[in-house]
C-alpha cells in the first residue's frame, strides 16, 4: 500500500485494479473480461483512525495494521466486481483445472500460494534449523554466537522470499498495479484535482513512501529481536512476539516518516536507501491499461470526497 506525501490518500492494489481512499470516499476500479472498467464508490468515515494517525508512535501501529486491513478489504471488495481472468494457464494447467472443475486462475493462484508457503517454511524455518542442527555443531561457538548466525540465516531467507515471492504470476500482477498506483500518486493534479492518464504514464512507478516496504522492515527487525528474547511456553511466546512487532512498528515509523519527508539528494534522504531497495523488490512497471484503471479510481475517489 502507498500513501501520498501531499494529503491523506490511501491506496492499495486489488485483483486487476486499484483501491483509493480519499477523505470519506473509497473507490474501487477493476478491469473486467470485456476490457471495460468496473467502478464502485463506497462512503465511509474513520474519525478514530484519522485521529490516531496524528499521534506519534501510535501512528506506526496504525500504519502497519491499517495497511494490512485495507489490502484485505480491497481484495475482497474487488472480487465482487468480477475482475478479468488474467492467466489462462499452460496446457497442463488447463487440464488440471478442468479435472478439478475450477477455472485456471484459481488453479494458478493455489499453485502460487503453495510455492509461497514452501519458500517461507523452507527459508524461514527449515534452513535456520538445519544450520543450527547440522552445520554449527562442527564449530566451537557459544550459544549467543549460534543464535546470531541462525538469526542471520533467517533474515537472509526473508529477504530472498521478498525477492522471489512477488515474481509469482498472480502476485506479480498486484505488484504491477502497485506501480500504476505510484504513478498516479507521483503525478501533479490539475486545478480540479484530477489526474490525466497521459501525465500519470510519464511519472515514476517508484515511491519513497511505501507502507509495504515499511511492513517488511518491521518484520525483519522483529526477527532480530525474536532471537534475543526467549520464553518457555507457546502462548507467552506468541504474546511477546506480537508486542515486539507492535513496539517496533511504533518506534521505527517516526524516523522513517522524517526521512520520507527529506528532500532528495540530502544525507537524510540517502538514509532511506534500504526502504527504497525494498520498494524496488515489491513493485513492477505497469502496463498503460493498468495506469488507466488507477487513474479512474483516483479521480472517482477525489470527486466523491466531501
QUIHU-V459125 format. One record per residue. N is the residue number from 0. RES is the residue in one letter. SS is DSSP state (h for helix, s for strand, l for the rest). PHI is phi in whole degrees, 0 to 359 (999 if undefined). OMEGA is omega as a letter, one per 30 degrees, with the letter a starting at -180 (none if undefined). Layout:
# QUIHU-V459125
N	RES	SS	PHI	OMEGA
N	RES	SS	PHI	OMEGA
This chain:
# QUIHU-V459125
0	X	l	999	a
1	X	s	231	l
2	X	s	222	a
3	X	l	289	l
4	X	l	282	a
5	X	l	271	a
6	X	l	206	a
7	X	l	283	l
8	X	s	237	l
9	X	s	254	a
10	X	s	216	l
11	X	s	207	l
12	X	s	285	l
13	X	s	230	l
14	X	l	296	l
15	X	l	56	l
16	X	s	185	a
17	X	s	218	l
18	X	s	236	l
19	X	s	235	l
20	X	s	239	l
21	X	s	235	a
22	X	l	64	a
23	X	l	264	a
24	X	s	247	l
25	X	s	240	a
26	X	s	244	l
27	X	s	242	l
28	X	s	234	a
29	X	s	225	l
30	X	s	280	a
31	X	l	257	a
32	X	l	297	l
33	X	l	277	l
34	X	l	75	l
35	X	l	284	l
36	X	s	247	l
37	X	s	273	a
38	X	s	235	l
39	X	s	227	l
40	X	s	248	l
41	X	s	231	l
42	X	s	267	a
43	X	l	205	a
44	X	l	232	a
45	X	l	227	a
46	X	h	297	a
47	X	h	294	a
48	X	h	294	l
49	X	h	296	l
50	X	h	290	l
51	X	h	291	l
52	X	l	291	l
53	X	l	260	a
54	X	l	266	l
55	X	l	305	a
56	X	l	73	l
57	X	h	296	a
58	X	h	294	l
59	X	h	292	l
60	X	h	294	l
61	X	h	295	l
62	X	h	297	a
63	X	h	287	a
64	X	h	289	a
65	X	h	294	l
66	X	h	297	l
67	X	h	294	a
68	X	h	295	l
69	X	h	296	a
70	X	h	295	l
71	X	h	296	l
72	X	h	298	a
73	X	h	295	l
74	X	h	295	a
75	X	h	292	a
76	X	h	292	a
77	X	h	292	l
78	X	h	298	l
79	X	l	287	l
80	X	l	268	l
81	X	l	56	l
82	X	l	294	a
83	X	l	293	l
84	X	l	275	a
85	X	l	278	a
86	X	l	235	l
87	X	l	284	l
88	X	l	87	l
89	X	l	286	a
90	X	h	299	a
91	X	h	292	l
92	X	h	292	l
93	X	h	295	l
94	X	h	293	l
95	X	h	296	l
96	X	h	297	l
97	X	h	293	a
98	X	h	298	a
99	X	l	266	l
100	X	l	58	l
101	X	l	232	l
102	X	l	281	a
103	X	h	302	a
104	X	h	297	l
105	X	h	297	l
106	X	h	295	l
107	X	h	294	l
108	X	h	297	l
109	X	h	296	l
110	X	h	296	l
111	X	h	296	l
112	X	h	296	l
113	X	h	294	l
114	X	h	298	l
115	X	h	297	l
116	X	h	294	l
117	X	h	298	l
118	X	h	296	a
119	X	h	296	a
120	X	h	294	a
121	X	h	292	a
122	X	h	272	a
123	X	h	262	a
124	X	h	243	a
125	X	h	291	a
126	X	h	298	l
127	X	h	299	l
128	X	h	296	a
129	X	h	294	l
130	X	h	296	a
131	X	h	292	a
132	X	h	273	a
133	X	h	246	a
134	X	h	264	a
135	X	h	292	l
136	X	h	300	l
137	X	h	287	a
138	X	l	247	l
139	X	l	274	a
140	X	l	245	l
141	X	l	284	a
142	X	h	299	l
143	X	h	300	l
144	X	h	293	l
145	X	h	296	l
146	X	h	298	l
147	X	h	294	l
148	X	h	294	l
149	X	h	298	l
150	X	h	296	l
151	X	h	297	l
152	X	h	296	a
153	X	h	293	l
154	X	h	295	l
155	X	h	298	l
156	X	h	297	l
157	X	h	296	l
158	X	h	295	l
159	X	h	295	l
160	X	h	298	l
161	X	h	297	a
162	X	h	281	a
163	X	h	265	a
164	X	h	299	l
165	X	l	297	l
166	X	l	281	l
167	X	l	298	a
168	X	h	303	a
169	X	h	290	a
170	X	h	291	l
171	X	h	298	l
172	X	h	295	l
173	X	h	297	l
174	X	h	294	l
175	X	h	292	l
176	X	h	291	l
177	X	h	297	l
178	X	h	297	l
179	X	h	296	l
180	X	h	297	l
181	X	h	297	l
182	X	h	299	l
183	X	h	294	a
184	X	h	291	l
185	X	l	273	a
186	X	l	264	l
187	X	l	296	l
188	X	l	281	l
189	X	l	283	a
190	X	l	299	l
191	X	l	277	l
192	X	l	87	a
193	X	l	276	l
194	X	l	239	l
195	X	l	268	a
196	X	h	293	l
197	X	h	296	l
198	X	h	292	l
199	X	h	294	l
200	X	h	296	a
201	X	h	268	a
202	X	l	282	l
203	X	l	284	l
204	X	l	268	l
205	X	l	250	l
206	X	l	224	l
207	X	l	274	a
208	X	l	246	a
209	X	s	233	l
210	X	h	287	l
211	X	h	293	l
212	X	h	296	l
213	X	h	297	l
214	X	h	296	l
215	X	h	295	l
216	X	h	299	l
217	X	h	298	a
218	X	h	294	l
219	X	h	295	l
220	X	h	294	l
221	X	h	296	l
222	X	h	299	l
223	X	h	293	a
224	X	h	290	l
225	X	h	303	a
226	X	l	290	a
227	X	l	266	a
228	X	l	248	a
229	X	l	241	l
230	X	l	231	a
231	X	l	254	a
232	X	l	245	a
233	X	h	297	l
234	X	h	301	l
235	X	h	293	l
236	X	h	297	l
237	X	h	296	l
238	X	h	295	a
239	X	h	297	a
240	X	h	291	l
241	X	h	296	l
242	X	h	297	l
243	X	h	297	l
244	X	h	299	a
245	X	h	294	l
246	X	h	294	l
247	X	h	296	l
248	X	h	299	a
249	X	h	293	a
250	X	h	280	a
251	X	h	287	a
252	X	h	294	a
253	X	h	295	l
254	X	h	294	l
255	X	h	295	l
256	X	h	299	l
257	X	h	295	a
258	X	h	291	l
259	X	h	294	a
260	X	h	271	a
261	X	l	291	l
262	X	l	291	l
263	X	l	296	l
264	X	l	91	l
265	X	l	269	l
266	X	h	295	l
267	X	h	298	l
268	X	h	294	l
269	X	h	294	l
270	X	l	294	l
271	X	l	277	a
272	X	h	308	l
273	X	h	301	l
274	X	h	295	a
275	X	h	295	l
276	X	h	296	l
277	X	h	297	l
278	X	h	298	l
279	X	h	296	l
280	X	h	285	a
281	X	h	257	a
282	X	l	226	l
283	X	l	231	l
284	X	l	289	a
285	X	l	272	l
286	X	l	282	l
287	X	h	302	l
288	X	h	295	l
289	X	h	291	l
290	X	h	297	l
291	X	h	300	l
292	X	h	297	l
293	X	h	296	l
294	X	h	295	l
295	X	h	298	l
296	X	h	294	a
297	X	h	296	a
298	X	h	297	l
299	X	h	294	l
300	X	h	294	l
301	X	h	295	a
302	X	h	287	a
303	X	h	262	l
304	X	l	283	l
305	X	l	269	none
